[in-house]
């Protein structure tokens, strides 16, 4: 009886002191990158999103809340290609967390995992061009995000090898869904006349769906529309069909002018899921884009 009591006590003590697996702490720059990190990591990650989807990530400023999230992070997950150049380097410096600096294993860029559109040109940030490293807006391409998910799973596995299989399975599941959706969406937008965007940001989605991009309200990425540029767009597109898409933080008056001159519909869409959104929300968001893209055909 005494031996059994001692053994039970020892087992109980072992259960008490055995450490639980600690979740990876992730600081994601945008809500969509946060969505992907949560999908890949599942219950083995804790994710903080630093920039909400209703803000232009090009032009944010480093804030104490961002530095706090980075300070406690094991991994920073960014879009990259200098999209967050205006604030992320300052936030990382202010956080004083050497493990998540660029070049370290604790820093991850989505844009580094895929081939960028518009890279290698003569872009010049000093003249207002916010895409000097190539177009960073890879997050609206679901198959591209599937590739990012696979790379992110590999990075998480380096930091938490015990759950490597789970990360890999979750990433593979995301890619499978992406490919299935893209096949369906291509059929739905087949024959769509094209889209005018405010900014060069949904290009990856349009290219994936074989939909023409007809132009941009900004003459150069990051440079506000001018009257002469808008009139030039009208001349180029007059007599054609299409649709105009903007985000909530982009000026509506320029879009209305172009829509009125061309007789086109214009729509306001989001370019990211809500904070704490999941993969279902992401594919539902892209489904909204597909419905708008095909609207001139109805």
KOLVO-101556 format. One record per residue: x, y, z of N, C-alpha, C in turn; residue in one letter. Coordinates in steps of 0.02 Angstrom, whole numbers, plus 50000, padded with zeros to 5 digits. Layout:
<recs>
XYZXYZXYZa;...
</recs>
This chain:
<recs>
500414994050000500005000050000500435006250000x;500965006150042501415011850046501755013049979x;501975007349947502325008049882501855011049830x;501205008749832500725011449783500625018849794x;500595021049857500495028049872501075032249847x;501685029749860502285033349838502305033849762x;502135028249727502135028149654501625033049626x;501035033049656500515037649633500735044849642x;501065046249698501305052949711501825055049661x;502285050549645502805052049596502515053349527x;502025049249506501705050249442501345056949440x;501005058549494500655064949498501135070749493x;501705070149527502205075449523502475076149453x;502575070449419502825070749351502335074249305x;501685072949315501185076249274501175083749286x;501295085749346501285092849363501875096449332x;502465093549334503065097149313503205096449239x;502885091549203503025090749132502785096949095x;503235100449060503045106649026502605105248965x;502095109448956501675108948896502035112148838x;501885109648777502195112648718501975119948712x;502455124348704502305131448702502165133648631x;501625137348622501425139648556501925144748530x;502045144648464502465149748434502095156348434x;502435161548455502145168248456502315171748391x;501805173548353501905176448286501615183448283x;502005188048255501765194848241501695195348165x;501075196148141500935196648070500815203948052x;501095206147996501025213147978500315214847957x;499975210347921499305211647896498825206147918x;498175207547912497675202647933497695196347890x;497845197047825497875191147782498485186947797x;499055190147813499635186147833499495182847901x;499125186247944498935183148007498485177147996x;498015177847949497575172247932497975166147910x;498465167247866498865161647841499275158547896x;499565162647939499965159947994499545155748041x;498935158048055498485154148098498255147748065x;498145148048000497925142047965498485136747965x;499085138847950499645134047948499815131548018x;499835136148066500055134248133499525131048176x;498885132448161498345129648200498405131348274x;498285126348316498295127548388498995128448416x;499495127748374500185128148398500485135148390x;500065140048371500315146848364499835151748397x;500115157248419499735163048442499915168848397x;499425171948364499555176948312499275183648332x;499695188748325499485195748333499555199248266x;499025202648245499025206448182499165213748197x;499655216548161499855223448176499495228748135x;499245227048075498915232048032498225229448012x;497695233148028497015230948008496915231747933x;496405228347905496325228247832496055234747802x;495815239247844495535245547818496055251147816x;496685249447823497215254347820497685252747763x;497975258047733498465257047679499145255447710x;499365249247700499975246847734500595250547710x;500555253547650501125257447626501305263147674x;500795266047706500885272547738500765272547813x;500805266947845500735266747918501365269447951x;501305270748015501885272748056501985267648111x;502605266748132502755262148187502425264648250x;502085260048285501725261748346501975257348403x;501885259648466502095255648523501785248648524x;501155248148502500825241548502501175236748453x;501425239348397501795235248350502445232848381x;502795237448413503425235648445503325230448499x;502775231148537502635226248590502505219348560x;502125219048504501995212648472502635209448446x;503075213448418503705210848391504175208848447x;504155212448502504615210948558504495203948585x;503865201848587503725195148615503665189748562x;503805191548499503705186748444504295182048435x;504145175848418504645171148395504745171848319x;504225174348285504235174748212503825180748190x;504115184848147503755190348114503585187948043x;502955188348025502725186247959502485192447921x;502855194247869502705200347832502525198747760x;502245203747725502145203147653502815203747618x;503195208947635503865209747608503875213847544x;504435213347508504565217347447504465224747462x;504645226847522504645233747544503945236647552x;503425232447552502745235147563502695238647630x;503005235747682502965238647750503575242947766x;503945245047715504575248547725504505254847768x;503925258147764503835264347800503775263647875x;503655257547900503545256847972503845250448003x;503885244947966504115238647997504835238948020x;505315241547980506005241848006506055245848071x;505685251448074505705255448135505395251748194x;504855248048181504545244248235504995238548259x;505345235348213505805229948233506385232848273x;506645238548251507195241648289506965243548358x;506355246348363506105248348428505935242648474x;505805236748445505625230948485506225227848520x;506825228848492507445226048521507395218548530x;507205215148475507165207848474507605205448417x;508245204048429508705202348375508505196348333x;508135191648362507965185548327507485186348270x;507135192148266506645193048213506865198348163x;507495200148163507735204948114507795201648046x;507725205447991507815202547924508475198747919x;508455192947889509035188647883509085183447937x;508685184247991508675179248044508085174448033x;508105168648066507585163648057506905166048082x;506895171048124506275173648151505945178948108x;506185179848047505885184748001505705181247937x;505075182047914504815178547855504455183447809x;504625183147744504295187447694503915183047644x;503275184547635502885180847586503135182147515x;503305188447500503505190247432504145186747410x;504545184547458505175181147440505045173947419x;504435171547426504285164547410503985163647340x;503825169247306503505168847240503865173547192x;503735172647128504015177147077503595183447074x;503925189147081503555195447083503425198247014x;502855201647008502695205346948503035212246952x;503305214446896503565221246894504245222246925x;504605216946940505265217646969505795219146916x;506335222246937506905223446893506845229546849x;506315233546860506235239646820506595245546850x;506425251446824506755257546847506335261346897x;506025257646944505605260746995506035265247039x;505725270547066506095275447105505645278047161x;505765275647222505355277747279505405285247291x;505965288347273506035295547284505545299647242x;505285296647189504795299947147504075297547161x;504005294347218503335292247239503175285047223x;503595281547188503455274547170503555270147231x;503005266847253503035262747313503155255347298x;503345253747236503495246847217504205246147188x;504705248947220505375248647190505665241647185x;505435237047227505705230247227505275225447186x;504765228047152504275223847119503615224147157x;503085221847125502425222347155502375217647216x;502245220447275502245216147335501565212947351x;501045214647314500365212847334500185205547315x;500575200947340500505193947321499915190547356x;499635193747406499155190447450498465189447418x;498325192647361497685191547328497715185847276x;498275182547271498335176647228498305170447273x;497745166747271497685161147317498195155547306x;498375154247244498875148947231499565151347254x;499715157747242500335160547268500365160047344x;499785161347376499765160747449499845153547471x;499635148847428499765141847443500505140347445x;500875143247397501605142447397501915145647459x;501645151447478501885154847538501745150447599x;501155147347600500975143047657501455137347665x;501665134247609502145128747612502815131047641x;503045136947618503685139547644503615141347718x;503045144147736502935146047806502915139847850x;502605134447825502595128247863503305125647876x;503735126347826504425124347835504785128447887x;504645134947887504965139247937504715137648007x;504065136548014503785134748079504075128048103x;504175123448056504455116948075505165117548102x;505545122348076506215123548103506185125648176x;505655129148194505595131848261505215127248308x;504815122748280504415118048320504375111448281x;504905107548284504945101448244504425096248264x;504195096548326503715091548350503055091948312x;502895097848285502265098748250502355099948175x;502925097848149503085099048079502565095848032x;502345089748048501855086348005501205090248002x;500995092848059500375096748061500425102948018x;500985106548023501085112547983501055110847908x;501395105447890501415103447819500725101647794x;500345097847834499675095847814499215101847806x;499255106547852498835112547849498985116647787x;499635117347772499825121147712499595117647649x;499665111147646499435107347588498685107947578x;498325107947634497595108747630497395115447601x;497765120647620497625127347594497745127447518x;498295124547495498445124447424497905120547385x;497675115047412497155111147378496525115347369x;496325118847421495735123047416495845128647365x;496425131547366496585137047320496525134747248x;496815129147233496805126647164496095124847142x;495705122047187495015120347170494615126747156x;494695131847198494335138147189494535141447123x;495185141647110495415145047049495125141746987x;495085135246986494795131746928494065133946918x;493685134446972492985136546967492945143946947x;493355148146978493325155346965493515156946893x;493985153446865494185154646796493585153546749x;493195148446763492605147246722492095152946730x;492015155446790491515160646802491705167246771x;492345168746766492555175246738492785174646666x;492715168746636492925167946567492545172846522x;492905176946486492595181946443492485188646477x;492665189346540492595195846574493035201046538x;492765207146526493145212046487493755214946522x;493755214946589494345217346624494175222246680x;494705224446713494645228446774495115234346771x;494865240146794495305245846810495385246146885x;495995246246908496145246646980496375253646997x;496295255447060496555261847083497315261547088x;497565255947115498275254947129498475248147101x;499105247247085499335240747059499385235747116x;498815232647132498815228147190498455221547179x;497935221447137497585215047124497855211647061x;498425213747037498705211046975498805203446979x;499025201047036499155193847042498515189847035x;497965192347064497325188947057497085189046985x;497125194946953496895195446883497305190846838x;497955190646849498375186346808498205179046820x;498085177146882497905170246898497255168146864x;496785172846858496125171346830496085172846755x;496645175046725496665176746654496175182446637x;496145187346680495715193246670496165199246653x;495995203046600496415208846582496395214346636x;496975217246651496985223446690497015229146639x;496525233546643496425238646592496765245346608x;497035245846668497365252146686497285253546760x;497585259246780497605261146851497465268646857x;497095270446910496975277546920497615281246939x;498055277846976498705280946991499165280546930x;499465286046909499915285746852500545281646866x;500765281746929501325277746954501115275347023x;501265269047042501045266547107501235271347164x;500745273647201500865278247256500785285547239x;500725287247175500635294147153499895295447142x;499595300447173498875301747167498665302847094x;498065301047077497815302247009497825309646991x;497985311146929497965318046904497415318546852x;497195324746840496665325746791496875323446722x;497485324846703497715322846637497745315346630x;497945311846683497985304546680497285301546675x;496805304246713496125301646711495815302746642x;495935308646613495675309946546495985305246494x;496625303646505496955298846460496645291946465x;496475289846527496135283446536495465283346500x;495095288846506494445289246472494535288446397x;495015291846368495135291246296495315284046277x;495725280846317495945274046301495385268946307x;494915270146354494415265046370493715266546343x;493635272346314492975274346288492725269246237x;492095267246246491795262346201491915255146220x;492305254046272492455247246296492045245746359x;492045239646380491705237546442492225235846494x;492025236246557492465234446612492145236546677x;492525235846730492295237646797492875240946833x;492725245546880493225249046918493175246846991x;493755245447022493765243047091494225247447132x;493985249347192494385253247239494325250047308x;494775252247354494735250247424494435256047465x;494185254647525493855259947564494295265947578x;494955265047583495395270647600495625274547538x;495405272647479495595276147418495035281047398x;495225286747370494745292047356494215289747306x;493585291247323493035289047281492895293947225x;493045300447233492865305347182493215303947115x;493845301747118494195300047056493865294147021x;493655289247061493335283247033492655285147003x;492285289347037491635291447011491705295246945x;492205299546940492315303146878492425298346820x;492865293546830493015288746777492405284546760x;492035282446811491445278346800490915282146761x;490815288446778490315292446744490505293646671x;491135294946659491365296246591491305290046547x;491415284146576491415277946537490745274346539x;490315276246587489695272646596489785265746627x;490305265046668490465258646699490215258546771x;490145252446798490035251646870490695252346907x;490645254746970491245254647013491055251547080x;491525247947110491395244247171491955245447221x;491765245147285492245245647340492315238847372x;492915236147371493045229547400493615230047451x;493665225047493494235224547539494795220547505x;495415221747527495975217847501496265213147554x;495905212447609496125207947661495545205847705x;495635200247740495115197847786495105202247848x;494575201747886494555205247950495075202247997x;495285206148045495745203548096495415197448128x;495795192148136495565185648161495145181848110x;495145184048047494805180247994495175173847980x;494815168947952495115162447937495125161147862x;495325155047843495375153447772494705153847738x;494165152047772493495152647743493355159847724x;493545164447768493445171547755493855173847695x;494465171247690494895173147634494595170947567x;494375164847562494095162447499493425165747485x;493045167447537492425171147527492565178147501x;493095181347525493285187947501493455187647426x;493855182747407494035182147336493425180447293x;492955176947322492335175547285491955182047271x;491975186747317491675193347305492025196847247x;492685196347244493055199247188492835196047122x;492745189547122492545186147060491855188547037x;491395189347084490725191747066490755198747035x;491175203047063491235209847037491575209746968x;492085205746960492455205346897491985203046840x;491535198546855491095195946803490465200146793x;490365205246834489745209146832489605212446765x;490105214846727489935217846661489655212746611x;489725206246626489485201146580488745199646590x;488455202146645487765200346662487265204946628x;
</recs>
